[in-house]
């Protein structure tokens, strides 16, 4: 495996030949997977992926909440909310 600016890199051939070795050598770091010297994918530890996924979900919720805060409000009285219409 080779190092690149962001960390480690491995070829698809290396990954196919010995996936356990690539994972072991990564020591919880992401690994850039290359095919013909071109980036194709990242191999990330499961806990890192789960944390990234949670943060993306949180960000999406924040965007939705922000958009709703900017929605035009409609005035409603307590009486209107409690009426049995």
C-alpha positions as CSV (number, residue, x, y, z in Angstrom):
1,X,0.0,0.0,0.0
2,X,1.2,3.5,-0.7
3,X,0.6,6.8,1.0
4,X,-1.2,9.7,-0.7
5,X,-1.8,13.3,0.4
6,X,-4.9,12.3,2.4
7,X,-3.6,9.0,3.8
8,X,-3.3,5.5,2.3
9,X,-3.9,4.1,-1.1
10,X,-4.2,0.6,-2.5
11,X,-5.0,-0.8,-5.9
12,X,-8.0,-2.8,-6.7
13,X,-5.6,-5.7,-7.3
14,X,-4.1,-5.4,-3.9
15,X,-7.6,-5.3,-2.3
16,X,-8.7,-8.3,-4.3
17,X,-5.5,-10.3,-3.5
18,X,-5.5,-9.7,0.2
19,X,-8.4,-7.6,1.6
20,X,-7.5,-8.5,5.2
21,X,-4.0,-7.1,4.8
22,X,-5.2,-3.8,3.3
23,X,-7.7,-3.4,6.2
24,X,-5.0,-4.4,8.8
25,X,-2.4,-2.0,7.4
26,X,-4.9,0.8,7.3
27,X,-5.1,0.8,11.1
28,X,-8.5,2.6,11.1
29,X,-7.5,5.1,8.4
30,X,-9.4,5.5,5.2
31,X,-7.9,3.9,2.1
32,X,-8.1,5.4,-1.4
33,X,-8.8,2.5,-3.8
34,X,-7.1,3.1,-7.2
35,X,-7.8,1.5,-10.6
36,X,-5.2,2.3,-13.3
37,X,-3.8,5.0,-11.0
38,X,-7.2,6.7,-10.9
39,X,-9.2,7.1,-7.7
40,X,-12.2,4.8,-7.7
41,X,-13.5,4.5,-4.1
42,X,-12.6,4.8,-0.5
43,X,-12.5,2.0,2.1
44,X,-13.4,3.5,5.5
45,X,-13.7,1.8,8.9
46,X,-17.3,1.0,9.8
47,X,-17.5,3.3,12.7
48,X,-16.2,6.2,10.6
49,X,-18.8,5.5,7.9
50,X,-21.6,5.3,10.6
51,X,-20.4,8.6,12.1
52,X,-20.3,10.3,8.7
53,X,-23.8,9.0,7.9
54,X,-25.2,10.4,11.2
55,X,-23.6,13.7,10.6
56,X,-25.1,13.9,7.1
57,X,-28.5,13.0,8.5
58,X,-28.1,15.7,11.1
59,X,-27.1,18.3,8.5
60,X,-30.2,17.4,6.4
61,X,-32.4,17.9,9.4
62,X,-30.8,21.2,10.2
63,X,-31.4,22.4,6.6
64,X,-35.0,21.3,6.8
65,X,-35.5,23.1,10.2
66,X,-33.9,26.2,8.8
67,X,-36.1,26.2,5.8
68,X,-39.2,25.7,8.0
69,X,-38.2,28.6,10.2
70,X,-38.2,30.8,7.1
71,X,-41.7,29.7,6.1
72,X,-44.4,32.3,6.3
73,X,-46.3,31.8,9.6
74,X,-50.1,31.8,9.8
75,X,-51.6,33.4,12.9
76,X,-53.9,31.0,14.8
77,X,-55.6,31.6,18.1
78,X,-55.8,29.1,21.0
79,X,-59.6,29.0,20.5
80,X,-59.1,27.9,16.9
81,X,-56.8,25.1,18.0
82,X,-59.1,23.8,20.6
83,X,-62.4,24.0,18.7
84,X,-64.1,20.7,17.7
85,X,-64.7,21.6,14.0
